[in-house]
Amino acid sequence: VLCFAVGIMFIVALWSVMKDETSVEAQDHRIYEKVALKAFINSYDLGKMQNLKLFFNIWEGGYPIYTLFILFRILPYTDGRSWARREGFERHRGVRRGES
């Protein structure tokens, strides 16, 4: 039973990484869609596989895939202040220059 529960939590966490949003953001995005009556586009969602690659830092400019299975200390791809965004979504309404 415990393995099942941990497995479900792992799947939910992995899905959240693939969508590039927290559970709070997912709820907010659903509300935005209802209010605006159109699909909300998350500017940080680069696609499921690209999000996973950036999260685990195993993309072309990052580390090899075996670093997922062998315990290495690796650095994140970002400095913690700036994050990869979709092309054309570097700035959107509500975010002023310097805040992103």
PLY file of the C-alpha trace (Angstrom):
ply
format ascii 1.0
element vertex 100
property float x
property float y
property float z
element edge 99
property int vertex1
property int vertex2
end_header
0.00 0.00 0.00
2.81 2.39 0.86
4.59 1.70 -2.44
1.36 2.44 -4.29
0.92 5.76 -2.47
4.54 6.80 -3.06
4.23 5.75 -6.71
1.14 7.94 -7.17
2.90 10.89 -5.52
5.92 10.34 -7.79
3.71 10.32 -10.90
1.90 13.50 -9.81
5.21 15.26 -9.07
6.69 14.17 -12.41
3.56 15.35 -14.25
3.85 18.71 -12.48
7.47 19.02 -13.66
6.45 18.09 -17.20
3.75 20.80 -17.18
6.19 23.22 -15.49
3.71 24.43 -12.90
2.96 23.91 -9.24
-0.43 22.70 -8.04
-1.32 26.26 -7.01
-0.35 27.58 -10.46
-2.39 24.83 -12.12
-5.46 25.93 -10.16
-4.79 29.59 -10.99
-4.39 28.79 -14.70
-7.76 26.99 -14.75
-9.38 30.05 -13.16
-7.69 32.35 -15.71
-9.05 30.20 -18.53
-12.60 30.42 -17.15
-12.42 34.18 -16.64
-10.83 34.97 -20.00
-12.85 32.32 -21.89
-9.73 31.24 -23.76
-6.76 28.97 -23.13
-4.12 30.29 -20.75
-0.58 29.91 -22.12
2.09 29.29 -19.52
5.16 31.20 -20.70
7.48 28.81 -18.84
6.05 25.61 -20.36
8.53 24.57 -23.06
6.98 21.17 -23.73
6.96 18.05 -21.61
10.30 16.55 -22.69
12.15 19.89 -22.72
10.83 20.67 -19.22
12.10 17.31 -17.95
15.49 17.84 -19.59
15.86 21.28 -18.03
14.61 20.11 -14.62
17.14 17.27 -14.47
19.74 19.32 -16.40
20.38 16.55 -18.94
19.97 18.58 -22.13
22.66 19.23 -24.74
24.40 21.91 -22.66
23.94 20.03 -19.40
25.03 16.72 -17.94
24.80 13.19 -19.43
21.76 11.05 -18.63
23.67 8.65 -16.37
23.85 11.42 -13.75
20.21 10.58 -12.96
21.20 7.11 -11.74
24.62 7.71 -10.18
24.72 10.16 -7.30
26.64 13.21 -8.46
26.43 16.75 -7.23
25.37 18.76 -10.26
24.53 22.41 -10.68
21.16 23.61 -11.95
20.91 25.13 -15.41
19.76 28.48 -14.03
20.93 31.02 -11.48
17.55 30.92 -9.72
16.45 34.34 -10.94
15.96 33.84 -14.66
14.24 30.85 -16.24
13.82 29.57 -19.77
10.65 30.83 -21.45
8.75 30.16 -24.64
9.79 32.06 -27.71
7.83 35.32 -27.88
6.74 35.17 -24.22
9.72 36.87 -22.64
7.40 39.58 -21.34
3.68 39.59 -20.66
1.12 41.93 -19.13
1.51 42.22 -15.38
5.27 41.70 -15.34
7.42 44.78 -15.67
10.97 44.81 -17.02
13.41 43.68 -14.34
10.88 41.52 -12.47
11.20 38.42 -14.62
0 1
1 2
2 3
3 4
4 5
5 6
6 7
7 8
8 9
9 10
10 11
11 12
12 13
13 14
14 15
15 16
16 17
17 18
18 19
19 20
20 21
21 22
22 23
23 24
24 25
25 26
26 27
27 28
28 29
29 30
30 31
31 32
32 33
33 34
34 35
35 36
36 37
37 38
38 39
39 40
40 41
41 42
42 43
43 44
44 45
45 46
46 47
47 48
48 49
49 50
50 51
51 52
52 53
53 54
54 55
55 56
56 57
57 58
58 59
59 60
60 61
61 62
62 63
63 64
64 65
65 66
66 67
67 68
68 69
69 70
70 71
71 72
72 73
73 74
74 75
75 76
76 77
77 78
78 79
79 80
80 81
81 82
82 83
83 84
84 85
85 86
86 87
87 88
88 89
89 90
90 91
91 92
92 93
93 94
94 95
95 96
96 97
97 98
98 99
